[in-house]
């Protein structure tokens, strides 16, 4: 009887242990899930904007590696950030579908994206409908933050600020160099981004008294832009203003050189002209172009030089303004999560709304803080104008405006020789 009792005692203990282990298998995934915070990223990884999407992806990954290595989100038990990617292909309908998938299937806690304004605009409505915080690193269309949404937060300056500063720059250059500009040509990709810029340009040109001699949208997928370039040449414009993705920026620049189009200045709008592939493919044809961006490698901010060096070591190119915004977006998420101390979307949203980020690894941008207004727009975002030139070390991008931010010892070339 004692042996039988001992047998059943052992069996009972074994059964209890087995049940405990089984329960652990059920509980463990939930506990593990509590230690991971999912960030959905909708970006163009194929199509005409793939190069910019890839830059943003690399910058995100570098930031997340740093954050997780430093202990993750301490207020949430050192939870780690995990990135989920979706390729928008620069298509609005694809972005919307991927937002639905990331929210409903992957159960992401935060969304970022989508670079293309035409994709970000409808996709932000999906995030708003589900109450998921949506961080926009660098889609510039004004209407993204004009919708009255509570869950959408944009880091970058909106396009009306970009165009405002392009015209302020042009006015300052004329004053500084005693040059006259009367005729302007507008040429731009025919998506929301380009059309948004063009609408602002027309209003600002009218206010400043310039004659608009050309207003020409074109498809970014075009493989021959010589008809557009011939129109530019016939327009006899003093200044050409462009909005382009990478492939069309290269094509336009090289075709302008082929047709020997004479202009006093070319003023571009970041995007494709800021893409590292642009300078490699356009070479000397890109010399003297002015490009407006949020960031450049010679910006005088703590940690900027070191962060750029790390990125270049890992990926072979310098950071771009778009990549810096994506990098900052990850640190913004970290900052908000630390303060929220919760994965409740309403608490994350409130933490984002209360943001006043002034320091830390992500703050290598040209401005001093990230602070959102009632629309979700970063009211502190500002811009810088660079010129592409060779001053003895090959072609490079040199900060020239505002004058206070100009690289020491450099004099811009205006008008274009």
C-alpha positions in Angstrom: 0.0 0.0 0.0 2.9 2.4 0.9 4.5 1.7 -2.6 1.2 2.3 -4.3 0.7 5.6 -2.3 4.2 6.7 -3.2 3.6 5.9 -6.9 0.4 8.0 -7.0 2.2 10.8 -5.0 4.9 10.9 -7.6 2.4 10.7 -10.4 0.4 13.6 -8.8 3.5 15.7 -8.5 4.4 15.0 -12.1 0.9 15.8 -13.3 0.9 19.1 -11.4 4.4 19.9 -12.9 3.1 19.1 -16.4 0.0 21.2 -16.0 2.2 24.1 -14.7 4.5 23.8 -17.7 1.5 23.7 -20.1 0.1 26.8 -18.5 3.5 28.5 -18.9 3.5 27.7 -22.6 0.1 29.5 -22.8 1.2 32.5 -20.7 4.7 32.9 -22.0 3.8 34.3 -25.5 1.5 36.9 -23.8 4.3 37.9 -21.4 6.8 38.0 -24.3 4.3 40.1 -26.3 4.2 42.5 -23.4 8.0 43.0 -23.9 7.8 43.9 -27.6 6.3 47.1 -29.0 5.3 46.8 -32.7 6.0 49.7 -35.0 4.4 49.5 -38.5 6.3 51.3 -41.3 4.6 51.9 -44.6 7.2 53.2 -47.0 8.0 52.8 -50.8 10.4 49.9 -51.2 9.7 49.5 -54.9 8.5 51.9 -57.6 9.7 55.4 -58.3 10.4 56.4 -54.7 12.1 53.1 -53.7 15.5 54.7 -53.1 14.1 57.2 -50.6 12.1 54.4 -48.9 15.3 52.4 -48.5 17.1 55.3 -46.9 14.2 55.7 -44.4 14.3 52.0 -43.7 18.0 52.0 -42.9 17.7 55.0 -40.7 14.9 53.4 -38.7 16.8 50.2 -38.3 19.9 52.0 -37.0 17.9 54.0 -34.5 16.0 50.9 -33.3 19.3 49.0 -32.8 20.6 51.9 -30.7 17.4 52.1 -28.6 17.1 48.4 -27.9 20.8 48.1 -27.1 20.4 51.0 -24.6 17.7 49.0 -22.8 14.5 49.6 -24.8 11.6 51.4 -23.2 12.5 51.4 -19.5 9.0 52.5 -18.3 7.6 49.4 -19.9 10.0 46.9 -18.3 12.7 47.4 -20.9 10.4 46.5 -23.8 12.1 46.3 -27.1 10.9 48.0 -30.3 10.2 45.8 -33.3 9.8 47.1 -36.8 7.2 45.8 -39.3 7.6 47.0 -42.9 5.0 47.3 -45.7 5.8 48.4 -49.3 3.4 51.1 -50.5 4.9 51.0 -54.0 4.1 54.8 -53.9 0.4 53.8 -54.5 -2.3 55.3 -52.3 -4.5 52.2 -52.5 -1.6 49.9 -51.5 -0.8 52.2 -48.5 -4.4 52.0 -47.3 -4.5 48.2 -47.6 -1.2 47.8 -45.8 -2.3 50.1 -43.0 -5.4 47.9 -42.5 -3.2 44.8 -42.4 -0.6 46.2 -40.0 -3.3 47.4 -37.6 -5.7 44.4 -37.8 -3.3 41.4 -38.5 0.1 42.5 -37.1 -1.5 44.5 -34.2 1.0 47.3 -34.4 1.0 49.8 -31.6 2.2 52.8 -33.7 2.4 53.5 -37.4 4.9 55.6 -39.4 5.0 56.6 -43.1 4.5 57.0 -45.9 6.9 59.4 -47.6 4.7 60.0 -50.6 2.1 62.6 -49.6 -0.4 61.0 -51.9 -0.1 57.8 -49.9 0.2 59.4 -46.5 -3.0 61.4 -46.9 -5.5 58.5 -47.2 -3.5 56.2 -45.0 -3.6 58.6 -42.1 -7.4 58.4 -42.3 -7.1 54.6 -41.6 -5.0 55.2 -38.5 -7.4 57.9 -37.3 -10.4 55.5 -37.7 -8.7 52.9 -35.6 -7.3 55.3 -33.1 -3.7 54.2 -33.8 -1.0 56.9 -33.4 0.5 57.8 -36.8 3.8 59.5 -37.0 4.6 61.2 -40.4 8.4 61.7 -40.7 8.5 63.6 -44.0 5.3 63.8 -46.1 4.9 67.5 -46.8 1.4 68.1 -48.2 -0.3 70.7 -46.1 -3.6 68.8 -46.1 -2.2 65.9 -44.1 -2.4 67.9 -40.9 -5.4 70.0 -42.0 -7.9 67.2 -41.6 -8.6 67.7 -37.9 -7.2 64.3 -36.9 -6.1 63.7 -33.4 -3.7 60.7 -34.0 -1.6 62.2 -36.8 1.7 63.9 -36.0 4.2 65.3 -38.6 7.8 65.9 -37.8 8.8 67.6 -41.1 7.9 71.1 -42.3 4.8 71.2 -44.5 5.1 72.2 -48.1 3.8 75.7 -47.6 6.8 76.3 -45.4 9.2 74.8 -48.0 7.8 77.0 -50.8 7.8 80.1 -48.5 11.4 79.6 -47.7 12.3 78.9 -51.4 11.0 82.3 -52.3 12.6 84.0 -49.3 15.9 82.5 -50.4 15.5 83.7 -54.0 14.7 87.2 -52.7 17.8 87.2 -50.5 20.1 85.9 -53.3 19.0 88.7 -55.6 19.7 91.2 -52.9 23.0 89.7 -51.9 24.4 89.4 -55.5 22.6 92.3 -57.2 20.9 90.0 -59.7 17.5 90.3 -61.2 14.9 87.5 -61.6 11.7 88.2 -63.5 10.6 85.0 -65.2 10.0 81.6 -63.4 9.2 78.2 -64.7 7.5 75.6 -62.5 8.0 71.9 -63.4 6.9 69.1 -61.0 5.9 65.5 -60.6 2.1 65.2 -60.9 1.3 63.6 -57.6 0.0 65.3 -54.4 3.6 66.4 -53.5 4.3 68.2 -56.7 0.8 69.7 -57.1 0.9 70.9 -53.5 4.2 72.8 -54.1 3.0 74.2 -57.4 -0.2 75.6 -55.9 1.9 77.5 -53.3 4.5 78.6 -55.9 1.8 80.2 -58.0 0.4 82.2 -55.1 3.9 83.3 -53.9 5.0 84.2 -57.4 2.0 86.4 -57.9 2.6 88.1 -54.5 6.3 88.7 -55.4 5.5 90.1 -58.9 7.3 87.3 -60.9 6.0 86.2 -64.3 5.3 82.5 -64.5 6.3 81.5 -68.0 5.7 77.7 -67.5 3.6 75.5 -65.2 4.2 71.9 -66.2 3.3 68.7 -64.3 4.8 65.4 -65.5 4.6 61.7 -64.5 7.5 60.5 -62.4 7.5 57.2 -64.3 8.3 59.1 -67.6 11.4 57.7 -69.4 11.8 60.6 -71.8 11.4 64.2 -70.5 13.0 65.9 -73.5 9.6 67.5 -74.5 9.4 69.1 -71.1 13.0 70.3 -71.3 12.3 71.8 -74.7 9.4 73.8 -73.2 11.7 75.0 -70.5 14.2 76.2 -73.0 11.5 78.0 -75.1 10.1 79.6 -72.0 13.3 81.7 -71.5 12.9 81.4 -67.7 15.4 83.0 -65.4 14.8 80.4 -62.7 13.5 76.9 -62.9 11.8 75.4 -59.8 11.5 71.6 -59.6 9.8 68.9 -57.6 11.1 65.4 -58.5 11.6 61.9 -57.4 15.1 60.3 -57.9 14.8 58.8 -61.4 13.1 61.9 -62.9 15.4 64.3 -61.1 18.4 62.5 -62.8 16.6 62.4 -66.1 15.6 66.1 -66.1 19.1 67.3 -65.0 20.9 65.3 -67.6 18.5 66.3 -70.3 18.7 70.0 -69.4 22.5 69.7 -69.8 22.1 67.9 -73.1 19.9 70.7 -74.5 22.2 73.3 -73.0 19.3 75.2 -71.3 20.5 78.5 -69.9 19.1 79.5 -66.5 20.2 81.9 -63.7 19.3 79.3 -61.1 17.7 75.9 -60.6 15.9 75.6 -57.2 14.8 72.1 -56.2 12.7 70.7 -53.4 14.6 67.8 -51.7 13.2 64.4 -52.5 14.9 63.0 -55.6 17.4 65.8 -55.7 18.6 65.0 -52.2 18.8 61.3 -52.9 22.4 60.0 -52.9 21.8 58.4 -56.3 21.1 61.8 -57.9 24.6 63.2 -57.5 26.2 59.9 -58.6 24.1 59.8 -61.8 24.0 63.5 -62.6 27.6 64.3 -61.8 28.8 67.7 -63.1 25.4 68.3 -64.6 24.1 68.9 -61.1 26.7 71.6 -60.3 25.3 74.9 -58.9 21.8 73.5 -58.3 20.1 74.9 -55.1 18.2 72.3 -53.1 16.0 73.0 -50.0 16.1 70.3 -47.4 15.6 69.9 -43.6 19.1 68.7 -43.0 22.6 68.5 -44.4 25.8 66.7 -43.3 27.5 70.0 -42.4 24.7 71.1 -40.0 26.1 72.4 -36.7 24.3 70.2 -34.2 25.7 67.9 -31.4 26.1 64.3 -32.6 25.2 65.0 -36.2 28.7 64.4 -37.5 29.1 61.2 -35.5 25.6 59.9 -36.4 26.2 60.5 -40.1 29.6 58.8 -39.9 28.0 55.7 -38.4 25.3 55.6 -41.0 27.8 56.0 -43.8 30.0 53.2 -42.3 27.0 50.9 -42.2 25.3 51.8 -45.5 27.9 53.5 -47.7 26.1 56.9 -48.1 25.5 60.0 -46.1 22.2 60.6 -44.3 19.7 62.6 -46.2 17.0 65.0 -44.7 14.4 62.3 -45.2 16.5 59.6 -43.5 17.2 62.0 -40.6 13.5 62.5 -40.1 12.9 58.7 -40.1 15.8 58.4 -37.6 14.3 61.1 -35.4 10.8 59.4 -35.6 12.1 56.4 -33.8 13.5 58.5 -31.0 10.3 60.4 -30.9 8.4 57.1 -30.4 10.8 56.1 -27.7 10.3 59.5 -25.9 6.5 59.2 -26.1 6.4 55.6 -24.9 8.7 56.4 -21.9 6.3 59.2 -20.9 3.1 57.2 -21.6 4.4 54.2 -19.7 1.6 52.3 -21.4 0.6 50.7 -24.7 -2.9 52.2 -24.5 -3.2 54.1 -27.8 -4.9 57.0 -26.1 -2.1 57.4 -23.7 0.5 57.2 -26.5 -1.4 59.8 -28.5 -1.6 62.1 -25.5 2.2 61.7 -24.9 2.8 62.6 -28.5 0.6 65.6 -28.2 2.6 66.7 -25.1 6.0 66.3 -26.8 8.7 68.9 -26.3 11.7 67.0 -27.4 14.9 69.1 -27.4 17.8 66.8 -26.8 19.0 63.2 -27.2 20.4 61.1 -30.1 17.5 61.9 -32.5 17.9 65.6 -32.2 20.5 66.0 -34.9 18.1 68.1 -37.1 18.7 71.7 -37.9 15.9 73.0 -35.6 15.9 73.1 -31.8 12.8 71.0 -30.8 9.9 68.8 -31.8 6.7 70.3 -30.4 3.3 69.7 -32.0 0.6 72.3 -32.5 -3.1 71.5 -32.2 -3.2 70.1 -35.8 -0.3 67.6 -35.2 2.3 69.7 -37.1 5.7 70.1 -35.6 5.7 73.9 -35.2 9.5 74.0 -34.7 10.5 72.4 -38.0 12.6 74.6 -40.3 14.6 74.3 -43.5 18.0 74.9 -45.0 19.1 75.7 -48.6 22.2 73.9 -50.0 24.1 74.3 -53.2 25.8 71.5 -55.1 29.4 72.6 -55.9 33.0 71.4 -56.2 35.3 73.4 -54.0 38.3 71.1 -54.3 37.0 67.8 -52.9 34.6 66.8 -55.6 30.9 67.7 -55.8 29.2 68.1 -52.4 26.2 69.7 -50.9 27.0 72.9 -49.1 24.7 74.8 -46.7 24.2 78.3 -47.9 20.9 79.7 -46.4 19.8 81.1 -44.0 23.0 83.1 -44.1 23.5 82.3 -40.4 23.7 78.6 -41.3 26.0 79.1 -44.3 29.2 77.0 -44.2 32.1 79.2 -43.1 34.2 80.5 -45.9 31.8 79.6 -48.8 30.2 82.1 -51.2 27.2 80.8 -53.2 27.4 80.9 -57.0 24.5 83.0 -58.2 23.6 83.5 -61.0 24.6 80.2 -62.5 27.5 80.7 -64.9 
